[in-house]
Amino acid sequence: MGLNLKDLVVREKTTLEAFSNKVIAIDAYNAIYQFLASIRGPDGLQLSDAEGRITSHLSGLLYRNVNFLSLGIKPVYVFDGKPPSLKTAEIERRKQIKMDATIKYEKAIADGNLEDARKYAQQTTSMKDGMVKESKQLLTYFGIPYIEAPSEGEATAAHLTNTGQAYASASQDFDSILCGAKRLVRNFTNSGRRKIPNKNTYIDIVPEIIETQKTLESLELTREELIDVGILIGTDFNPNGFERIGPKTALKMIKQHSRLEDIPQIQEQLQEIDFQQIREIFLNPEVAEIDEIIFNDIDYEGITNYLVKERSFSEDRVNSTLNRLKKALEKKSQNLDQWF
């Protein structure tokens, strides 16, 4: 469901250019799901190769990473490991949403309503067997490092910001903040012009950065108290949250009582969840300890062979995209040489 802290955190609009020469730890599953959900045809179907294998995730990784590298951004992708056992209810909830959306998609197609069909198709998005391996293969050709987290990828991404190995974590979800990330960047992998569903209107999606310390100071909360606010609203580990408690009410309760155990009106509901374990997941998550993040040279031939020969991408489009990257990197190199 994603943690709903949108109305509480201090968000500042920024640009991708602002992250030049900075390492950004990207929540890999979150980014790939975005590509799978958004890169589709008019009927809502995902892109596929000559053998019928989905390629939307590879298309997203190609164009977005070319953009990152052209701007001098240093992305590192963090992949999820085994989810905490408390996440089971949320995983089942997501499966049900996809099943319901599939039925609605089929009806929309039968009715000839392509607008609704595309909307419901996006809600059916799931990670198929092999997609993670395919994504890692393409990242390797790009020379972009990836990390296998022991559990939640966002937790390891947050950890990298605290060790100084990454400037910020990037995800649409706010969980990284509760995991202690110094900074969270949203709209990092999906910035650009987007159409509003069922309307002939477009909006510009721009990156926004959230400084955790600024948010805590603005709310006058400790990180521990913000975690309790999150639990009241609902997290992946208690997806239903607490009845009739939204972000503003949750904030008011914690500012008044400081912790969940001291809020009289929620004590009965509180006994139904393992709130101490949820706190522990955020305060002391399982993370990958990385000695060094290494960026390798780009294998242009490897990218072309994989996408064109193996996955049916247009050779002209791939070559044009990679040539744009080469020119951008050459220009940066020339500008750097002028200083010496």
C-alpha positions, -999 to +999 in steps of 0.1 A: +000+000+000+029+024+007+032+046+037+010+077+034+033+105+047+027+128+017+009+155+037+034+155+066+069+155+051+088+185+039+090+181+002+111+204-021+109+203-059+142+198-076+156+187-110+175+156-121+204+178-129+208+186-092+220+150-087+249+152-111+280+135-096+260+120-068+253+084-060+216+076-057+205+043-042+173+033-062+147+009-048+150-014-078+116-032-075+098+001-071+114+015-103+109-017-123+072-019-113+068+017-125+083+008-159+060-023-161+029-003-152+035+028-173+052+016-205+023+001-224+004+003-256-030+021-260-049-011-251-029-014-218-007-043-230+030-042-221+057-041-247+070-075-258+097-090-280+093-114-310+089-144-286+061-126-266+084-119-236+076-086-218+102-059-224+086-028-208+111-030-178+141-032-202+128-002-222+124+018-189+159+008-177+174+017-211+160+052-215+161+062-178+196+051-172+209+068-204+193+099-190+209+094-156+244+087-170+241+116-195+236+140-166+264+125-146+242+108-121+255+076-105+226+052-099+230+020-079+200-003-078+190-021-046+169-053-050+147-068-024+155-100-006+131-120+015+103-099+029+096-098+067+069-123+077+047-094+089+044-083+052+023-114+043-011-096+047+000-068+025+013-092-002-021-110-002-039-076-003-019-067-035-027-100-051-064-094-046-062-060-061-045-074-092-072-101-095-100-076-093-082-053-118-079-082-142-116-087-143-122-050-148-096-049-176-112-077-195-146-060-192-132-027-204-116-044-234-149-061-242-167-027-240-141-011-262-131+013-235-094+016-240-089+044-215-103+023-186-085-008-200-052+009-198-059+021-162-069-013-150-041-030-169-016-009-149-032-022-117-025-058-127+013-052-129+034-080-115+070-091-116+072-122-138+099-149-135+131-138-151+125-100-151+148-094-122+176-114-139+170-096-172+171-062-154+204-071-137+219-083-170+211-049-187+225-030-157+257-050-159+261-040-196+256-004-185+283-008-159+258+002-132+262-017-099+233-034-081+230-047-046+211-077-032+194-067+000+188-094+026+153-081+031+136-048+022+155-029-005+145+004+009+162-003+042+196-010+025+191+021+003+185+041+034+216+025+051+238+036+021+228+072+028+240+069+064+273+053+055+280+081+030+280+057+001+249+073-014+236+108-013+200+098-012+176+069-017+151+070-045+116+055-043+080+065-046+073+050-011+081+069+021+094+038+040+131+049+035+124+078+059+113+055+087+143+033+080+165+064+087+175+076+052+191+110+053+173+120+021+146+105-001+140+114-037+106+108-052+097+109-089+133+101-097+126+072-121+093+085-134+097+122-139+084+137-172+050+145-188+021+123-178-015+121-189-042+122-162-064+091-165-098+098-181-089+134-189-073+150-219-049+168-195-012+164-190+009+173-160+047+176-155+061+152-129+092+166-113+116+151-088+112+161-052+136+157-023+128+151+013+154+158+040+145+135+069+160+159+095+140+188+081+108+168+083+115+158+119+123+193+129+092+207+111+069+181+128+088+184+162+091+146+164+118+121+169+123+093+143+108+069+168+077+090+171+074+093+134+075+056+131+046+054+155+028+079+134+034+056+104+020+026+123-012+045+132-017+054+095-008+020+082+024+004+069+032-027+048+033-045+081-001-034+093-018-024+060-052-015+075-037+010+100-061+021+128-097+028+122-106+064+114-070+076+118-054+095+090-020+113+088-032+145+106-050+126+134-020+103+138+004+132+141-019+149+167-021+117+188+017+112+189+024+148+196+001+146+225+010+111+239+045+105+224+040+067+218+014+042+209+012+026+243+000+058+259-029+066+235-060+054+254-085+051+226-064+027+205-053+001+231-078-025+220-067-023+183-031-021+194-032-056+208-041-069+174-008-061+158+029-068+167+037-031+169+070-037+187+082-059+158+071-033+133+091-007+152+121-030+151+118-035+113+122+002+108+147+010+136+170-019+131+163-034+096+183-061+079+207-044+055+235-053+032+270-041+043+289-029+012+326-023+012+327-003-020+303+006-048+321+001-081+309+016-114+323-001-145+327+010-181+297+009-204+296-021-228+278-004-257+281-035-279+267-057-251+237-034-247+230-034-284+234-072-289+212-079-259+184-055-267+184-058-305+194-094-312+179-111-282+149-088-272+137-074-306+144-037-299+147-014-328+183-012-338+180+024-350+164+035-317+189+018-295+219+031-316+204+066-315+199+065-277+234+052-271+249+078-294+232+104-274+248+090-242+282+088-259+280+125-270+269+136-235+298+117-218+323+131-244+311+166-237+315+161-200+350+147-205+360+177-227+347+202-201+366+184-174+398+185-195+395+223-197+402+225-160+437+209-164 
